[in-house]
Amino acid sequence: MAQGLTHAAWPVLAEVGAREGSTARLARQAMFVALGIAGLTLAAKTQVPMWPSPVPVTMGTFAVLAVGAAYGPRLGLVTILGYMALGLLGADIFAGSSAEKFGWAYMSGATGGYLVGYVLATVLLGALARRGWDRNVGWMAFAMLLGNVAVYVPGVAWIHHIIASGAFDPTAYVSVWEQTMVWGLTPYLIGDAMKLGLAAILLPAAWKLVGSARG
């Protein structure tokens, strides 16, 4: 686990087997961006409604954190921004259906804060992967925990703003913060803990497979 405490720039999974040529490198990166956006879209569409919260449980957080760790901060940022750009243009790639709202109307809704958190978490996980945290289950679990915090802080803050701005239901909740926790946090903790554990195991396992293949 010593690598988690160093400042060395470790390679990330997306760089394994990369060639030096600029053209080949750019083509490879473009392919990873496309694959990442496709994976993020599929993960967002894999969802379970969590009434009364307007935000469903999806595999989106898992995909975002995995992309960040596997791609590194730069390629991860390009990928998540490409995903957001497509969503802003109206592509049906987020958890909600485009039959209801899409583009900016969706992004500025209840899930808007979480989308901001996705960008922050992607860069954070990429930076931690650069420090070698994705090579060890313990460090990776801690990185995933930090990534979840990066998603929840803006997500819960935005939900709180929406509720305080007129969505508060005094007949069902004692306070704005109680409704905020029910809508934006507590229904997702168990699922996120499971996704955190899954990613914490898969990323180091992938590195072991890479090492075995090279050996």
N, C-alpha and C positions, 0 to 999 in steps of 0.2 A: 504493500500500500504506500510505499515511500513516494511513488510517482505522483500521488495526489497532493503532495506538499511542495513539489518543485515548480519552477517557472519554465521548464523546458517545453518547447513546442513539439508535441507528439503528433504523428500522423493520425488521421481519422480513417474510418472504414472506407469512405468514398474515394480515398486516395490510394488504396491498395492496388498495385498493378498499373498505376498511372504512368504514362510515357512522358518524356520530356518535351516532345514537339508541341508547339503552341496550338497548331490546328487540331491535332488529335486531342489535346487537353481540353480545348474549348468544346469540341464535339462531345466529349465524354461528360463534361459538366452540363451541357445542354440536355443530354439524355437523362442525367440524374435529376435535373430540375423538373423535366417533364414527368418522370417516374414519381418524384416526390409530390408534385401537385396531384397526380392521379391517386396516389396513396392517401393523401390528406382528404381528397374528395370522398373516396370510398369509406374512410374512417368516419367522416362527418355524417354520412348517410347510414352508418351502422349505429342505430340509436334506440333508446328506450325512453318513452315519455315519463316524466317525474312530476305529475300533477300534485300540488297546484303551481309548481314552478313553471315559468314559461320556457325554461332552458332544459332540453332533454339530456340524458346521459348518453354520450357517444364515445367512440374510440378516438375522437379528435385529439384529446390531450395526449394519449399514448403516441399517436402518429407524429404530433408536433415535437414532442420531446425526443422521440426516436430519430426523426429527421435531423434535429439539431445536433444530437450526439454523433450520428453517422456521417453527417455532411461537414461539420465544423461551422464556425460562426459566419464566414463569408458566404459560402455556397448555401448554407441553411437560410441565411437572411434573404438571399436572392430567391430561393424557393418559396419561402413563406410570403414574401412580398408579391411574387408572381401569382400565388394563390389568392391573395387579397385583391390584387388588381383584377383578376378574372371575375371574382365575386362582385367587385365594385361595378364592373361593366355589365353585370346582370346574369352571368353564368350561374346555373343552379348547382353550386358546389358546396354550399353551407348546409348545416343541419336542417334548416327550415326549407319548406317547399317553395319554389318560385311561383306556384299557383297562389300563394298568399302574399308574400313580399319578397323582393329581391333587390340586388344592388345596394345603393346607399340606404334605402328604406329599411332593409334588413340589418345592415351593418350598424346603423345608428339605433337599433332597437335594443331589446333586453340583452342580447348576446354581444353587443358592441364592446363592452369592457373586456370580455374574455378573448375577443379577437385581437385586441391590443396586447393582452397578456400572452397570446400565442407568439407574437413577434418577439416580445421580451424573452420568453422562455426558450425560443429557438436559438437566439444569440447566446443566452446564458449556457445552455447545454452544449452548444458548440465550443464555447470558450473553455468549459470544464473538460470536454473531451480532448481539447488541445493540451491540457495538463495531464492527460492520461487517466482521468477518472472513469472512463468507459472500459478500462481493462480489468477492473476489480468489482466484484458484486457489492461490497460494502460502500465503496466510494460512489459507485453508480447509483445505488439506492439513495444516498445522500444528495447526489446531483438531481435525481428525479424529484426528491422532496422539495429542493430549492426551486426547481422548475415549476412544480405545482403551485408553490407560493407565488411565483411570478405571474402565473395565470390568474390566481384567485384574487390577488390584491386589486388590480384594476377591474376585474369582473364583478366582485362584490361591491366595490365602490360605485360602479355604474348602476348596478341593480338598486343600491340604496338611493341613489339620485333619482331614479325613475319612480321608486315608491314614494319618496319624500315629495316628489313633484306632482303627486295626484293619484298614485295607484295604491295608497295605503288603505287597507280594509280594517277599520276599527272594530268591526263585528267579529272578526276572526283572529285578530292579533292584538297583543297588548301594546306593542310599540312598533315603530318603523324598523328598528333593528331586529326585532323578533321576526317580522315578515321578511326582512332581508336575508336572515340566516336560513329561513325555510325555503325561500325562493332561490337563493344563490350559493348555498354552501352545504348544509347538513345532508341533503339527499344524495350528494355526490361523494362523500368521504370514503365510504366502504368501496365503491367501485374504483375510485382513484387509487386507493391503497392497493387493490388487486392489480391495476394497470401498472402502478409503480413497481411492484414486485416482479411483474412479468418482464418489464423493460430492463430492470436491474439484473435479471438473469440472462436475458437474450443477448444484450450487447457484449458482455464479457465472453459469453459462449461463442459468439461470432468471431471474436478475436482468437479464441482457442482453435477454432476451425481453420482460420487463416494461418495460424502458426503451424498446425498439423499439415496443412496442404503444402506449405513451404518446406517443411521438414522432410 
